[in-house]
Amino acid sequence: MATKAGYGVNVINPLITSRQSKNAVRSVKTDIHDAGLIRLCTVNGAGHPFRDTSDSLALKTLVRQRAKFSMLRLQAKLRQEEVSLRENYLESEISEVNKELVEFFDEKLLYLDRKIRKFNPELQKLLQSIPGVGPQTASTCVAEIGDILRFPDSKTLTAYIGLDSRVYESGTSIKGKGYISKRGSKILRTRFYNAASVAVLHDNMFRDFFLKKRSEGKPYRVALCAVMHKMTHVVFAVWKRGTPFINQYSMKKS
């Protein structure tokens, strides 16, 4: 993407500029210094071209707005449950403000869902062929990932989401992989967590994989994280091929 002045725009992960600033002996924090630091990172090839269009930016805004409203709705619902308990104890009505807020957010969420479905509906439907991937996960993938071709392989996509393993190696300490890095898109990780949680409840390849990990002694969350990682690879393959996911279990039943 080029600006009106003809300049190319790159997106740089703040972690890269932060690490670059730590290479200096003295700690300096000024606008001029930061601009020079960003320029140095750009010259060294950091970042990737900004490719968002007006449609992709609009979808991303809607998806993030929906996620925020959904959280606010949950908070209002929990507060209303607390008020209801007190009402039962006091045997008198206190307030229905939180209940009204829940109804308000329900209305707005339906409105946002209708708008979100209009953006690249074919791709959203394609991704929903994957077990566990519902409308929210599909639309979030389309919004946050954008163009799948900018990722050379599924490992790069996994790192973008923040599901790649963090490698720990220091001196004589044990070498190995630790927790996931969590250095990617938080909203995508949340969606994949929800999708994996649903997928492992039904007969499909993800449930088999989850049960295998559990039988190996892996804790629930570790096994679920492994499912999220596997699901990312499946999303990448389905999206790049442009063909729906084929559920082997459905074929066996038919």
C-alpha positions in Angstrom: 0.0 0.0 0.0 1.3 3.5 -0.9 0.3 6.7 0.7 -1.0 9.7 -1.3 2.6 11.0 -1.3 3.8 7.8 -2.9 5.5 6.3 0.2 5.4 2.6 0.9 4.1 1.6 4.4 5.6 -1.2 6.5 4.2 -2.7 9.7 6.9 -3.5 12.3 6.4 -5.6 15.4 7.1 -3.3 18.4 9.2 -6.1 19.9 11.7 -5.6 17.1 12.2 -1.9 17.8 12.3 -2.6 21.5 15.1 -5.1 21.1 17.0 -2.7 18.8 16.8 0.1 21.4 18.3 -2.2 24.1 21.4 -2.6 21.9 22.4 0.9 22.8 24.6 1.5 25.9 22.5 4.5 27.0 18.8 4.5 27.4 17.3 7.3 25.3 13.6 8.0 24.7 12.8 10.9 22.4 10.6 11.3 19.3 13.7 11.9 17.2 15.5 8.9 18.6 12.4 6.6 18.1 12.1 7.8 14.5 15.7 7.0 13.8 15.3 3.6 15.5 12.3 2.8 13.3 14.2 3.9 10.2 17.2 1.6 11.1 14.8 -1.4 11.6 13.2 -0.6 8.2 16.6 -0.4 6.4 17.5 -3.8 7.9 14.4 -5.3 6.3 12.1 -5.5 9.4 8.4 -5.6 9.0 6.0 -6.4 6.2 4.1 -4.3 3.7 0.8 -2.8 4.9 -1.8 -4.4 2.7 -5.1 -3.6 4.4 -7.8 -2.3 2.2 -10.8 -0.2 3.3 -12.9 -3.4 3.4 -10.4 -5.3 5.5 -10.0 -2.4 7.9 -13.8 -2.1 8.2 -14.1 -5.8 9.0 -11.3 -5.7 11.5 -13.0 -2.8 13.3 -16.3 -4.6 13.4 -14.8 -7.8 14.7 -12.9 -6.1 17.4 -15.9 -4.0 18.3 -18.0 -7.2 18.6 -15.4 -8.8 20.8 -15.5 -5.8 23.1 -19.3 -5.7 23.3 -19.4 -9.4 24.0 -17.1 -8.9 27.0 -19.2 -6.0 28.2 -22.3 -8.1 27.9 -20.8 -10.9 29.9 -19.8 -8.5 32.7 -23.3 -7.0 32.8 -24.8 -10.5 32.9 -22.6 -11.5 35.9 -23.4 -8.3 37.7 -27.1 -8.9 37.2 -26.8 -12.4 38.6 -25.1 -10.9 41.7 -28.0 -8.4 42.0 -30.6 -11.1 41.6 -29.0 -13.1 44.5 -29.3 -10.0 46.7 -32.9 -9.5 45.6 -33.7 -13.1 46.6 -32.1 -12.6 50.0 -33.8 -9.2 50.6 -37.1 -10.3 49.0 -37.4 -7.0 47.2 -36.4 -5.6 43.8 -33.2 -3.6 43.6 -32.5 -2.8 40.0 -32.7 -4.2 36.5 -30.1 -1.9 34.9 -27.7 -4.7 34.2 -30.5 -6.8 32.7 -31.4 -3.9 30.4 -27.7 -3.6 29.4 -27.6 -7.3 28.5 -30.6 -6.8 26.2 -29.0 -3.7 24.7 -25.8 -5.6 23.9 -27.7 -8.6 22.5 -29.4 -6.2 20.0 -26.1 -4.6 19.1 -24.3 -7.9 18.7 -27.0 -9.1 16.3 -26.5 -5.9 14.3 -22.8 -6.3 14.2 -23.2 -10.0 13.1 -25.3 -9.0 10.2 -22.7 -6.5 9.0 -19.8 -8.9 9.6 -21.4 -11.6 7.5 -21.4 -9.4 4.4 -17.6 -9.3 4.2 -16.1 -12.2 2.1 -19.0 -14.6 3.0 -17.6 -17.4 0.8 -14.3 -17.5 2.7 -16.1 -17.3 6.1 -18.3 -20.3 5.0 -15.2 -22.2 3.8 -13.4 -21.8 7.1 -16.6 -22.9 9.0 -16.2 -26.3 7.4 -13.5 -27.0 9.9 -14.7 -28.7 13.1 -15.0 -26.2 16.0 -14.7 -23.1 13.7 -17.9 -21.1 14.0 -18.9 -17.7 12.6 -16.9 -15.7 15.1 -13.7 -17.6 14.6 -14.1 -17.6 10.8 -14.8 -13.8 10.7 -11.9 -13.1 13.1 -9.5 -15.1 10.9 -10.6 -13.2 7.8 -10.3 -9.9 9.6 -7.0 -10.4 11.4 -5.1 -12.6 8.9 -6.3 -10.8 5.8 -4.3 -12.4 2.9 -3.2 -15.9 3.7 -0.6 -15.7 0.8 1.5 -13.3 2.9 2.4 -16.3 5.1 4.9 -18.7 3.3 3.9 -21.6 5.5 1.6 -22.6 8.4 4.5 -22.2 10.9 4.7 -18.5 10.1 0.9 -18.2 10.6 1.3 -20.1 14.0 3.9 -17.6 15.1 1.7 -14.7 13.9 -1.0 -15.9 16.2 1.4 -16.5 19.1 1.0 -20.2 19.3 4.6 -21.0 18.5 6.7 -22.6 21.3 9.1 -20.5 23.3 12.6 -22.1 23.3 14.5 -21.8 26.5 18.2 -22.5 26.5 20.7 -20.9 28.9 24.1 -22.2 30.1 23.8 -25.6 31.5 20.0 -25.5 31.9 17.9 -28.1 30.2 17.3 -27.4 26.5 13.7 -27.7 25.3 10.5 -26.0 24.4 8.5 -24.2 27.0 5.2 -22.4 26.9 3.7 -20.7 23.8 5.2 -17.3 23.0 1.9 -15.4 23.1 3.5 -12.7 21.0 0.9 -12.5 18.3 -2.7 -11.6 17.9 -4.5 -12.0 21.2 -8.0 -12.0 19.7 -7.0 -14.8 17.3 -5.6 -16.9 20.2 -8.9 -16.4 22.1 -10.9 -17.5 19.0 -8.7 -20.5 18.4 -9.0 -21.4 22.1 -12.8 -21.3 21.9 -12.8 -23.2 18.6 -10.5 -26.0 20.0 -12.7 -26.2 23.2 -15.7 -26.9 21.0 -14.0 -29.2 18.6 -12.7 -31.7 21.3 -16.3 -32.3 22.4 -17.3 -34.0 19.2 -16.0 -36.9 17.0 -13.3 -35.5 14.7 -9.6 -35.5 14.2 -9.1 -32.8 16.8 -10.8 -34.8 19.5 -8.6 -37.8 18.6 -5.5 -35.7 18.8 -6.6 -34.2 22.1 -7.3 -37.6 23.7 -4.0 -38.8 22.5 -2.2 -36.0 24.2 -4.2 -36.6 27.4 -3.3 -40.2 27.4 0.4 -39.2 27.2 -0.1 -37.4 30.5 -0.5 -33.9 29.2 -2.6 -31.5 31.3 -5.9 -30.3 29.9 -4.7 -26.9 28.8 -1.5 -28.2 27.3 -3.4 -30.8 25.3 -5.9 -28.1 24.2 -3.0 -25.8 23.2 -1.7 -28.6 21.0 -5.1 -28.8 19.4 -5.1 -25.0 18.7 -1.7 -25.4 17.1 -3.0 -28.2 14.9 -6.1 -26.3 14.0 -4.0 -23.4 12.8 -2.2 -25.7 10.3 -5.6 -27.0 9.1 -7.0 -23.4 8.7 -3.9 -22.5 6.7 -4.3 -25.6 4.4 -8.1 -25.1 3.8 -7.7 -21.4 3.2 -4.8 -21.8 0.8 -6.3 -24.7 -1.1 -9.7 -23.1 -1.3 -11.5 -26.4 -0.7 -13.7 -27.3 2.4 -12.4 -29.5 5.2 -13.5 -33.1 4.8 -14.6 -34.7 8.1 -13.6 -38.3 7.9 -16.1 -39.2 10.6 -19.0 -37.9 8.5 -17.8 -40.0 5.6 -17.7 -43.1 7.8 -21.3 -42.5 9.1 -22.6 -42.0 5.6 
